[in-house]
Amino acid sequence: MMNRGNTPAWMLPLRRLALPALLLLPLLLSAQPEEYNHPELNWMVHDTEHFQIMFHQGTERTARELAVIAEEIYEPITSLYDYQPDGKIRVIVRDTDDYSNGGAYYYDNKIVIWSTALDFELRGTHHWLRNVMTHEFTHMIQLGASRKGPRWLPAMYFQWIAYEEEKRPDVLYGYPNVLSSYPLPGTIIPPWFAEGTAQTQKPGMGYDHWDSHRDMLLRAKVLENQLLSYNEMGYYGKISLNSEAVYNQGYSLVGYIVERWGEEVLRDLSSAMRGPFTWSFDQALRTHLGLSGQELYDQWAEHLRQTYAARTETIRAHEVKGRPLDGEGFANLYPRFSPDGKFIAFTSNKGGDYFMNSALYLYDLEKGEAEVLAGGVASPLAFSSDGRFIFHHKQFGRGKNGSHFDDLAAWDRERKKTLRLTRERRAAQVDVSPDGQKLCFVVNHDGTENLWIAGLPEGWHEGKSDERLTGETALTHFQDGEQVHTPRWSPDGRSIVYAFHRDNNRDLILLDVESGRETLLAATPADERDPSWMNEQTLMFSSDRTGIFNLYRLDLKSGRVEPLSNVTGGAFMPDRDASGRVAYADYRASGYKVALMDSAAAVDPALVTYLPDYSASLPPVAYDPAPAEEMAAREYKPTFDKTFILPRLAFDFGTFKPGLYFYFQDVLEQLSAFGGLAINTKGDYDLFALLEYKKLHPTLFLEAYNVVRHTEQSLEDNFTIVGEVGSGANAVPLYKQDSYKYNFNLLEVDVGARIKLQDPVSLRLTGILSRYRTNVTLLEGPVFGYTYFKGKAVEATLTADLRTPGRDQDIAPSSGFYLQLEVAREFNAFIDSFSTTGGMIQEVYTNYNYNRLQGIGDLYLKSPLKSSHSLTLTADLGYIDKPVDDFFYLNAGGLDGMRGYSYYSLGGTRKAIARAAYVVPLWRDAGQRFLFLNLDKVFLHAYGDIGNAWTGDFDADDLKKDAGAGLRVQFYSFTTFPTALTLDAAYGFDRFNIVDANGVHEYGQEWRYYMTLLFNFNLRQSFLPKAWR
């Protein structure tokens, strides 16, 4: 019989050792246009000369128009950059959500476009499909022209993995205490230039232009001295207002470059970045402009200061605007008076970093205080005639197929609850009739919006139904991408006024509800929007007819238009109460604020001057506005592009271990594969492959891991003396040292399904098969091999990531929580000894069949000491219901546990850790650049733990304690790659011994050090880098 002896404890389950996704996270996640699989979609393909348009049922109109646009823009954009793609560009059309965006996946030769037109408070109005298609195609060409290598080689990675030094001789490798992965991308273009060129498109094309919204954003920042610095323009990761400034300032700066050096310089700058040794955009600027980036920025900024000071001189001397009611937040929008004039309802993102953080607020004009009513509201508002209900639209979460659609809702001020009025109706921008019996609203489908009305039946607010409307009727029947905005009932309930557009800018239309007759109001080349009734014969609205959005009133009888404000920023979304006060959204460098004017007096038009010839400067509609013709299409068959290779140069356990990653996927990402290999000179290797199938509601996966390690141990032969040390009575025999070589081969296969239960909640069901084998070479003689572990398990893992979105969500979350629960049943056979049967040596196993429960939860809070500080409270628990070999123990130390102790020093069948962490910002919005690194922020992280892992009964006196501190540093590498550096030192306060067959091992009362250089700060939580948009 032979005991298992020194079976190495480092050979824990492979999923604890496999780090491929962690070390390559941005690559895997940067091309995820949606979270739900949508197996209900039937995909078709239409081929043109240079494109394949891929679309699903319900998006035929968008697909037809994109096919025409794509071919029209191909030659102008490719000739500007002297670059053509190496194959057809796939354009994927989606209309699965009420969501508007586009994405250029320039290594995949793929563009994704959502049908819904963009309606964003920081952007002007343009023909959506012509704008977004040209924008994304310009990205494809400009970034392709800047690419350093072939398309199948997007990046390479430098990696370093080091391990704790363990005192136990049966632990060959400690647990990792250094994890680093750093990319060297194949395309390096700063965001300001990428977005600037994508908005410039082909100069003169006119599908995008420097509109009054863009000018407003830049003008406000210049006049209030809040321009992003040149370094800050080089990366995202900001609040919405400043992320948009990267786009906006980039557009202006690229326009400045084109104006001074000509459009050909865009090609020259892009081409220069192809050079293998060009790692900074400054090199290209110096070569072709003769200026550094900072010098270019300084000249441009001075030009802006002079220009805007001169243009606004008269306005600043005669400014007419309201007083802000509430200074918090930058997205204070849609003010609406209550019928009694005592309150103003509005939406705001107070305390949030993004527009998506908006909620419904009610401002008490007498008290001067705002009360939050309901979260998740960022829409126009309307009071019922009695003031009890505030109507709005919102998204209530995923629908039956995972779609997120707008639905109508009402906030009940009496019962303090939200009433849902529709279900997956794609209905938005609601207004209520004066008698309170009807609603008008906008319905979206395939990028086209129409105006509808519906009745509110008696007692509509009672009961629990989610569909409370009756008699839904379409008042318009647009079919070709037309857009309807902010409808408002007239005071007599007979008409509805709304803003309309299809191409550039908006116009006001008055619609008679009974007859359907439409009248175009205040028709100018400028943008007229946000209509509101002052009385039955007078409208109030916002217009940019001078180049700046101001408030105006229109007399419907005489047609006379008079300005009511004179601002340097912008005035939008007006509403008037019975006493004549006007509330509106006032734009300034710090964002939108709700402002109040005590009266609506006319302003001398001669003082409301900015660009006298503004309307003449607007680009004409230079394309055929007729609907696109029907097109032939074929059924989509899975189509694969290139297999992408990413070389990997790694140092792992002190050895050089080069290798590579690879991945490929079909165009719709319904089937994908990702894998990798790394090997060193000893023959140690890591091999893995992951397959995913997304044509069903759950994502099915198959994962395989194979790890091989070689090691050598020397043992004394107590029967062979080869010499002695010392002499005489002090002589000590010197025994022969026998060398044993081990080859460990670990194999694991996982198969299962991931199910998205709700947006932040997912369930992973996994079946696991494991085989661990070793070969031992004895005394340079024969090889003896045996399987020492055979395992099977089924796992269910529930993950809920409910952190509040924010720019510090990853580095220092301060609101929400994270929870992961895992339940597993394991069926394991672990070697105990050997037996001889018929002259054959066979393994003898002990079965360990048990249930395993694990859970970890983080609660994120703002510090009670200072709101900019954050506090995280963590509970980390584990339980195995039967005695097991220490091979299967739950461990509580190391990098993802109590860092004051080594990973293997704390182990058992029970685990409990309580942690408190305090995070303090040391340097926010640093905006500093070091070569190819942009420093964004630095935080101090301090923490303390109390806990243990044990067997048997709980002993409070045996709890271990530690504390640690470190730095968290957020960089952006090569302008777009998020880079998260952590440096930690932790100290374990308790000294204890572990006694085993190898002796006594002391732990505790020592400093331990950790470092990670990855793409996010929390190893168990997701992070989605920003893709080109």
N, C-alpha and C positions, 0 to 999 in steps of 0.2 A: 504494500500500500504506500501511496505517496501523497503527502499533503500538497495543497495548491501553492504553499509557500509564498513567494514574492510576486504574486499576480499584481501588476501595477494598478494602483488606485486611480491613476490619471485616466484610465480607459473608461470614462463615464459615458453615458449615452451620447451618441454622435451629434444629436441636435444641440447639445451644449457646446460642442466643439466647432460645428460648421458655422462659418461667419461670412459666407459669400454675399448674402443679401445685405447684411450690415455694412460690408466694405464697399458695396457697389450701389448703394441705395438710389442716388439721383438718376442713374441710368435707367433703372427699372421703373421708377415712378414718374419720370418726366414725360412719358408718352401715354398717359392714362386720361383720355378725354371724358370718361364717365365711370361711375362706380357700379352701376347695375348692368346686367348682361343683356337684357331685352331680347329674349329668344322669340318674342311675338313678332319681331320685325322680319319682313321679307325683303331681301336686298336685290336690287337690280343695278345694271351697269350700262351706261351709255358711253360709247367711244367717240372721241373726236381726234383730230390729227395729233395733238400734243397732250391730251388729257384723257383720263377715265373718270367719269362722273358716277359715283356710287351713291345710291339713294334708296330709301325705304318707302313703303306705301304711305301716302299722305304728304310727300315732299316733292311731288312731280313738278309743280310750278317752279319751286326754287331750283331744282336740278336743271330744268330747261333753260332758265335764265342764266345760271352759272356756266352752262356749256357755251353759250354765246359770248358771255363776258370773257371767259378764260381765253378763248381763241383770239378775241380782239386785243387783249393786253399782252399776249405772248411775245410778239415781235418787238413792240416798243420797250418792254422791260429787259428782255434778253439782249437786245442790241445796246441798250444803255450801259450794261455791265459786261458786254462781250462775253457772255457765258450762257451756255445751254445745258439743261439737265441731261443726264446720261440715259434717260428713258422717259416714259410718260409719267406725268404727275397725276397721282390719284387724289381726287377731290371727294371727300366723304361728307354727305349732307345729313344732318341730324335735326329732328324736330321732336325729340323725346321729352323735352323739358321747356318750360317758359324761362328760357335762359338764352342770352345772346353773347356770342364770342366767336373767335376764330383761332385756329392754331396752325402753325407752320412747323412740321416735323421734317426738317430739311435733310437729315440723314436718311430718312425713310422715303423721300420723294412723295410726301403725303401732306395734304392740307385737310383740316377738319373745319367745317363751317356749320353753325347753327342757323336755322331758318329765321328765328325770331329777330326782328330788327333791334338794334341797340337804341335804348332810350335812357341815357345816363346824364345826370345833372352836371357832369364836368365835360361833356362833349356836345358839339353842335349837331345839326341835323343834315344828313347826307343820304344819298341812295345807298341803302345798307349793303346790298349784294355787290354792287360795283365797287364800293369802298372796301369792304372786307376782303373780297376776292383779290383785288389789286394789292391791298396791304399785305396779305399773306403770301401771295405769289412774289412780291418784291422781296420779302424775307427769304423765300426759297432761293431766289437768284442772287441777291446780294451776299447772303451767307455762304451759298455755294461757291460764289466767285472768290470768297475769302478763305476757303477751306485749304488746309495745309497738305492733306493727304487724300488718299482714295476714300470714297464714301463708306466702304466697309470697315474703315479703321477710325472710329470716332474719337477715341481717347486711349490713353494708357494710364496705368496706376502704379504708384510707388507705395509699398506697404511695409509696415514693421509691426511684428507681433512678438512681444516678450512675455515672460511668465514669472510668477512668484517663485522664489527659492523655497523649496519645501524641506523640512527637517527630517521627515519620515523617509527611510530608504525605499519603501514600497511605492512612493509617489515619484515617478520618473519625471513628469512634467507638472509644475504647479499650474494654477489657474492663471489665465492672462491678466496681466496688470498694465500692459501697454497695448493699445489697439490704435493703429493709424493707417489711414488710406488716403492718398492724395492724388488727384487727377492731373494729367497733362492733356488738355483738350486739343482736338484737331482744328477747332475754330475759335478764334479769340477776337470778339468784336464787343466794344462796350455797349450797354443797353441804349445809351442816348443816341449813338450813331445808328444802331440797328433799327430802333423805333423811329428815329428821325428820317432815315431813308425810306422806311416802309410807309410813312405818312406823306413824304414828298413824292413817292412813287415815280412817275416820269413827269418832270416839271412841265406844267401846262396841261396835263391830262384832265384835271378838274374833278376827278372822282372823290378826292379829298382836297380840302383847301384850308388856308389859314382863316378859320371862321371867327365869329365874334366871341364864342366861348373860349377858344384857345387864346385869343388875344386878351380876354378878361382875366384868365388865370395868370398869364405871364405879366400883364400890366399891374395887377394887384401885387404880385410878388416884387416887382421892380420898384413900384412907388412906395411900398412898405418895407423895402430893404430885406426881403426874405427869399431871395433867389437861392436855390440849391447851389452849393459850391460845385466846382468842376469835379472834384472827387466824389461828391454825393451823387452826381449824375451817372456815376459808373456802376451802380448796383441798385437792386430793388430792396425789399425787406423793410419798407417804410409804412407809415400810415397811408390810407388811400389817397389823401390829398397830395402827399409828396411822392408816392409812387406814380401818380398821374403827372406830376411835375417832371419826372424822368422822361416820359413820353413827350410832354409839351415843350419843355426846354430843349429836348433833343430835336424836335421838329423845327423850332425856331433857329437853333444853331446850325442845323444842316441847311436850312434856307439861307442863312447868312453866308455859309461857305459857297453855296451855289451862286449866290448873287455876286460874290467877289471873285471867285475862281472859275465859275462855269460848271455846268452839270457833268462834264467829262471827269472832273476831279473825283466824283463819287466812285467811278470805275477805278481810277488810279489808286485811291486810298484802299479800296477793297482788294485790289490785286496785290498791293504791297503787303497786306496781311497774310498772303499765301506763303511768304518767305519762311523757310524752316527756322530761321533765327530771329524772326520778328515776333517778340513776345509782348510788346507794348504798343498800343495805338499811337503813342507819342512818336514812335519811330516813323510811322507812316506819315503823320502830320508834318514832322520836320522835313521829311524828304520831299513832299509835294506841296506844302504850304509855306515852308520855311519858318514855321512857328511851332512851339511846343503846345501841348493841350492847354496849359494854364495861360499862356500868352494869347492864344486864340480866344479862350473864354473871357479874359480881361477885356480885350478889344470889343468883343460882342456885347458884354455886359455894359460897357460904357456907351456903346451905340444905343442900347435899349434905354438907359437912363436919360440920355438926351432926347431921344424920340418921344418917350412917354411924358416927360416933363413938359415938352412943348405942346403936345397934343391935348393935354389935360389942364393947361394953364387956366383957361376960362372956366372950366368946370370946377376946379378947386377953389376958385374965387367966388363961385356962386352955387355951391353945392346945396342940394335939397334932398334930404333923406330922413328916414325915421330913426328913432332911438332903439338900440337893441334891447330886447327884453330879457334875454338869457345868454350869457357868454360861453357856456360850456358846449362842447361838441363842435364839429365842423359840418354836420349834415342836418341842420335845423330847417325843415322843409314843410311845405303844404299847410301853412297856417289857415285856420278856419274859425270864425267867431261862432260862439253858441248863440242860439236865437235870442236870448236875453242880454247878450252883449257883455256878460260877466266873465266869460272864459274864452280862451283861444286854445283849440286843439292843434297839435302839430306833431311831427315825427322828428326824432333826434337820435343821434348816436352818442349821447353824453357818456363819457367814461370809456368809450370804445375807440378802437384804432381804425375801423373800417366802416364803410357805408352799411355793410351787412349787420352791424351791431345796432341798428336802429330799432326804436320802440315808439309806442304811442304815448304822448304826454298831454296833460291838460294844465294850462297856465291860468292861475287865478289872478285877474287883473287888479283886484282890490288888495290882495295879500302880497302880490309880487312874487309868488312861488309857483313852481312847476311840479306836478305829481306824475309819476310814471304809472300808466294804466295797464299796458300789455306789451310784451316783447314781440319781436319778429314782424313789426309793421313798418313799411317804408313806402307808403302809397298816398295818393290824394285822399282827402277826408271829406265827409259830409255829415252834418248833424240832421237828425230827424226834426220835424217841425216843433215837437215838444221838448227837444234837447236831451231826451233820455238816451238815444242811441247815436253812436258815432260809426258811420259806415266806412269801410275801407276794403282793401283786398290784401291777401297774404297767402303764403304757401304753408299748408298744414303738415308738411312732411311728405314722404313718398306715397305714391299711389300703388295700385295693385301690381303694376309692372315695374315699379321703381321710379316712375316719372315724378317730377315735381312741377305741378301746375298751379297757376294762380286761381284762387277762389274768393268769392265775396264773403264778407263777414261784417258783423256789427258788434261793437262794444256796448254792453248794457251797463249804464252808469248806476242803475239801481241795484242790480244783482252782482255787479262787479265781475262779469264774466264775458267771454267772447262767444258769440253765436255764429255758427257756420251756416251760410246760406246756400252754398252750392258745393258740389263734389266733382273735382276734376273737370271743371267747366271751362278752364282757360279764360276766365272772366276777370276783368280788372278795371281800375279807374272809375269807380262807381260814384253816382250822384243820386240824390233822392228828390222826388218831385215836391213842390210846395205843400201839397195836401198829404204828403207822407204815404201815398198809396202805390207809388211806382218808383222803380229804379231805372236809370239808364247806365249802361256800362259798355266796355269794349271787350270783344271776343277775338282771340288770336288763333290762327290756323295757317300753317305752311307759310309763315312770314307775312301774312295779310291780316289786317285788323278791320273789324266792322263794328258799327254802333248798334246796340240792342237795347230793348226795354223789356221789363217784366213787372208783374204785379206783386205786391205784398199783401197776401190775404189777411182777413181778420184773424187776430190771434197768432200771427206768424212767429212771434217771439216766444211762444209757449211750446212745450214739448221738447223732444230731443232729436228731431229730424235734422239731417244735414242738407236737405233740399227743400227750401222753404218758399221758392218763387213759383209763380203761376203765369201762364200766358206769355211765355218768352217769344219776342218778335224781333226780327232783324229789320232795322230802319235803313241800313245801307247794304249794298251787295257788291262790294269791291272784290276783285279776284286776282289782282296783279301786283301785290306787294304794297298796296296803299296802307297808310298808317293813320290811326285816329287817336287823338290825345285829349285828355281832360275835358270831357263833356260836362256841360252845366245846364240844368233846367232854367228856363226863363221864369220870372216871378209869377206869371199867369199860368204856367204849366203847359203852354201850348207849343212851345218851341224848345229846341236844344241847340246851344252853340258849342262848337268844338273846333279844335285845331286839327289840320289835315296836312299830310305831305306824302309825296311819293319820291320825289327827286331831292333837290336841295331846299332847305328852309320850309317853314310852315305858314299856312294861311288859315284864316278864321272863316268858318262856314256856319250859317244859321239855317237850321232845318226845321220846317213845320212838321210836327209829329203826325198830324192827321193826313195832310195831303202828300207829304214826302218832298215838298218843294224845297230846294236848297238855294241860298243866296250867299255869294262870296262877299265877305266883308273886308274892308281895308286892304285890298289886294295890292301889294307892293312886292318888289324883288326881295325885300328884307324878310326877316323871320318874325311873324306875329304868333304869339302863343299865350297860354294860361288865361283864357277868357274868364271873366267874372262879372256878374250883373251888379250895377249900382242901383238901377231902377229899371222899369220896363222899357225905357227908351235909351238907356245909356249902358254901355259896356266898358269895363276896365280890362286892360290886357298888358302884356309885356312885349316890347318890340326892340329890335336892334337896328332900327333904320338909320341911326347915326354911327353905327359901329359899336355902340354900347347899349346893352339892354336897360331900358327905363320903363317906368309905368306910364301908360297913356289911357285916355278915355275917348270913347267914340260915341257920338250922338247918332243914333240910327236914323233919325229923320233927316238931318242936314248932312250927315257924313263927315262932320267936322271932327278932327282928331287933335287932342291937346296933350302935351306932356304933363305929368304929375310929379315926376322926380327928376333929379339931375345928379347922378352918382358917378364916381370914378370906377367902381367895381361893376355891379350889375343888380338889377331889381327884378324879381320874379314872383309868380304865384300870389297875386294880390287878392285880398278879400276885404269887404267893407261891411261895417255894422250899421244899424239904424241911425246912430248918432253921427255918422260920417267919418269915423275913424277907419284907417286903412292899415291892415297888417300884411306884411309881405316878407319874402325871403331875400335878404340883402347879402350879396356876395362881397367878400373882402379876402385878403391874403390868408386869414385864418379860417376861411370857409364860409358856409352859409349860416346866417344868424336871422332869427325872427325879429323883425323891426316893426315899430308902430308909429304911424303918422297920425296926428290928431285931426287932420282934415285932408281933403283931397283938392287942393287949390292948384289951378293951372300955373305952369311955369312958362316964362317967356321962351319961345322956341329958339330965339337967337342965342340964348345962354346954354342951350342943350346942344352943344356942338362938339364933335370929335373928329370924324372923317366926313367932310361935306360930300364927297363923291363915293361914299361907302357902297351904295347899291350898285353903282357902275363897276365897282371892282369885283363883284361876285362873278364867278365863272358861269357861262351859259350851259344849258343842257346840250352837250355835244355828242349825243348818241340817240339812237332810235328808241323812243319810249314805248313802242308797240310791244304787245305781249310776245314772248318767244313761241315759236311754232312747236308742234308735237314732235317727239323724237323717238327713234327706235331704241329699244333697250333689250338686254339679255339678262338671264338670271345670273346672280353672282355665284361663282365657284371660288373656293378658297384659293387665294393668290398670294404667293410668297415672294418677297423681294430678296435681298442679299442676306447672307449670314454675316453678322457683324462680329469682328474680332477685336478684343481689347487686351493687349499685352499686359502682363502683370510682373513687376519686378519686386520681389518680397524678400525680407529677412525675417525668418521664422525660427525661433529657438536658437538664435545665433548662427544659423546657416542661410546661405543664399539659396532662395527657392523661386526661380523664375517660373512663369507659367502664362496662362491666358484665361480670359473669359470669352464666352461666345453667347450669342442669342440670335434668334430669328422668330418671326411671327407672321401670320397672314395679315393682310392689309387692315381688316376689321378687328384684329386682335382677338379673334375667337379661338385661335390655337397658337400657343407660343411655347418656346423652349429656351431655357437658359442653363448654362453649365460652365464648368471650369476645371482646370487642371493646373497643379503646381508640383514641382519635383525638385529635390536637391541631390547633391552628389552622393549621399548615402543611400539613395533610393527611397527615401521617405517621400510620400506623395499624398496629395489631397485631390480627390476626384468627386465631382458631383454633377447631377443633371436634374433639372426641374421642368416638368411639363404641365401646362394648364390648358383646360378646355372650357370655353365660356359660351357655348351655344345653348346652355340650359340656364334656368334661374340660379341654381347653385353653380359655383365654379368648381369643377373637378380637377384634382391635381394628382400627379405622381412624382415622387421625389426619391432619388437614390443617392446615397453617400458611400464613399469608400475611402478609408484612411489607412495608410500603411506607415508604420514606424519601426525603426531599427534601433536596438540598444545592446549594450554589452555589460555584463557584470562579472566581477572576479570574486570567487569564493575560496576560502582556505581549505586545502586537503589536510585534515588533521592526522592522517596516517603516513604522510610523506614529509620528512624533514629535509630541507635542502641547505640548511646552514643554521647559524645562530648569531645572535646579536649580543655583544658584551663578552665577558670572560669570567672564568672561574665560577664562584658561587652566584655571580650576577648574570650568568649567561642565560639567554632566553632563546628557545628554538625558533627558527624561521621556517614556516611551513610553505609548502608549494601552493602557488596561486593558480587555480584553474579558471579559465575564461569560458563564459557561457554567452552565446549570442542569441538574442531574441529578435524575432520578426513578428510584429503584431499586425494583423489584418482585420480591420473592422468594417463591417458592411451593414447598412441599414436601408430599408425601403419603406417609404410612407405612401399611403394612398388615402384619399379622402375627398371631402367637399368643404368649401367655404360658403357660408350662407349669409347674405346681408339682411339682417332683420330690420334695422332702421338705419338712418344715415350714420349715426355714430356707434352702432351696435352690430357686431358680427359674431357668428358662431362657426367654429372650425371643428369638423368631425374627422378623426384620423384613425386609421388602422396601421400598426407599425410592426414590422418584422425585422429582427436583428440577429446577426451572427458575428461573434467575435472569436477570432482564431489566432493562435500563436505557433510559430515554429521555433524550436530551440536546437541550436547546434551545440552538441556536448563535446568538449575537449578536442576540438578540431575533427571530431568524428562524424557520425551519422546525424541526420536531422530528425528530430522527434517533433511531430506536429499534433496538435489537439485543439478542439473547439472548447473554449472555456466559458462561453456564454451564449445561450440561445434564448431569445426573448420575443414575446408577442404582447401587444398591448392595443387597447382601444382608448382613445382620448376624446373628450369634448371640452373645447375651450371657448369661453364666452368673453368677449372683449368689448368694453364700452369706453370710448374716448370722448368725454364730455367736457373737455377744456374749452373755455370761452375763447373764440378766435381773437387773436391780437398779435402785434408784432413781437411781443415777448413770450408768446405762447410756448415756444420751445425752450428758450434759455431761462425763463423765469415766470412760469404760469402763475397767475394770481386769482383765478376764478375757475370754478368747475371742479370736476374730478375725473379720475381714471380708475378703471376697475378691470381686473382680469381674474377669471375663475376657471379652474381646470379640474375636471373629474376624470380619473383614469382607472381602468382595470388592467392589471399586468399579470402575465403568465410567463414566468421566467424560470429558466434552468441554469444554475450556476455550478461550475465544477467544484467538487468536494475532494475527490481523490481519483485513483485509477484502480482498475481490477484487471485480472488476467483470465481470459476465457479462451480455451482452445489455443493457447500460445499467443493470443492477440491481446494487446493492451487496449483497454477501452476506458473511456471517461465514465466516472460516476458523478451524477449530478444531484444536487439538492434543489427541489422545486420551491420557488418563492412566488406564490400566487396571492396577490393582495390588492386592496383598493388604495388609491392615492388621491388625496384632495389637496389642492393648493389654491391660494388666493392672494392677490396683492391689490391694494387700493391706495390711491393718492388723493388727498383733499387739498385743494389749492385755495389760499386765502390772501387777501391784502393784509399787510401787517397792521395791527392796531396802533403801532408806534408811528408809522409813516406810510402814506398811501403808495409811495413809489417802491417800497420794500414789499417782499412777498414771503409767505410762509407756506411750507408744504408739510402736511402730516401724513405719514405712511404707516400702513400695517401690512406686514408680509408674513403669511401663515402657511403652514404645511402639515399634513398628517398622513401617516401610513398606518393601516389598521392592524398589521401583524408584525412580529419580529422578522427582521431581514438581515442578510449579510451587509456589512458596511459598504460594499460595492453599490448598494441601492439607496444609501442614506440621502436624506435631504441635507444640503449644506447651507450654512448661514453666513459664511465669511466671504471675503474677496470683493471683487469689483462690483458685483451686483447685490452684495449683502452688507454685512458689517465690515467696513473697510479697515478697521483697526486690527483685524485678525485675518489669517490666511484662509483661503476657501476651505481647505480640508481640515482645518483645526476645529471647526464647529460642525458636527454632523450627528444625525440621529433620525429617528422615525417621527419626531415632532419638531416643528420649527415655529418660532414666534419672534418677530422683530418689530419694535416700535421705533419710529424715526421722526425727528423734527428737524427740518432744514430751513434756514433763513437766508434769503438772497437779497443782496444790496447792490444797486447799480453804482459802479465807480465812474463809468464814462459812457454816456449814451450819445448816439448820433455823432460818433467821433469824426467820421468823414476824413480819415487819414489814409494816405496811400503809401505803401512800401513796395516798390518794384511792381510785381503783379498781384499784390495783396491789398485789398481795401479793408481797413479796420472799421467796423461798424459800432461795436459796443463791448464793454468789459464789465463783468459782474463778479462780486465776491460771494462765495457760497460756503456757508458754515452749517454743520450738522452734528447731531448726536444720536446714538442708537442705544437701545437697551434690548437685549434678547438673547436667544440661545437656540441651539439644536440639541436634542437629547433623546434618550430612550427611557422607557419606564415612566415613573411618576414625575410630575412637574415639581421642581424645587426652586422656589423664589430666590433662595440664597445663592443659587448657582448661576443666576443671570449675569451675562457679560455686558460690559458697558464700553463704549468708545466715543470718540469725537474726532472731527476732522474739519478741514477748511481747504478751500482751493479757489482757483480762478476759472471763470468761464469767459472765453473770448470768442466773439463772433466776427469772422472775416468773410469776405467774398474773394475767391481766387479767380484770376483771369476773368474778372468782371461778373461772372454769372454763377460760379459754383459755390454754394454755401459751404463754409469751412468752420467747424466747431472744435475749438481747442479747450480741453480741460486739463488742469494740473491740480492734483490733490495730494494732501498728506493727512494721514489718519493715525491715531494713537489708541491702542487698546489698553484700558486701565487695569484689567484683571490678568494676573498670571496664573496659569494652570498647566497641568501635565496630562499628556495622553500616554498611556501605557499599552503596548502591544507586544507581539512576539519579537519585535526588533528592538525593544528597549523602551526607555522613557524619553519623551519629547516635550520640551517646554515651549509654551506660546504665551503671548501677551507682553504688555509693558515694553513695547517697542514701536518705533515709527514705521509706517508702511506707506509706499508712494505709488501713485497711479497717474497715467496719462492716456488721454484719448485724443485723436485727431481724425474726426469723422465728418459727417454731414449734418448731424444733429446732436443734441446734448443728452437726451434721454434715450437709452438704448432700447427701451421697450415701447416707445411711442412713435407714431408716424410723423414724417416731415415731407412736405411736397414742395420741392423747389419750383420756382416760377418758370414756366416754359415761355418761349417767344409767343407773343400774341399780336 
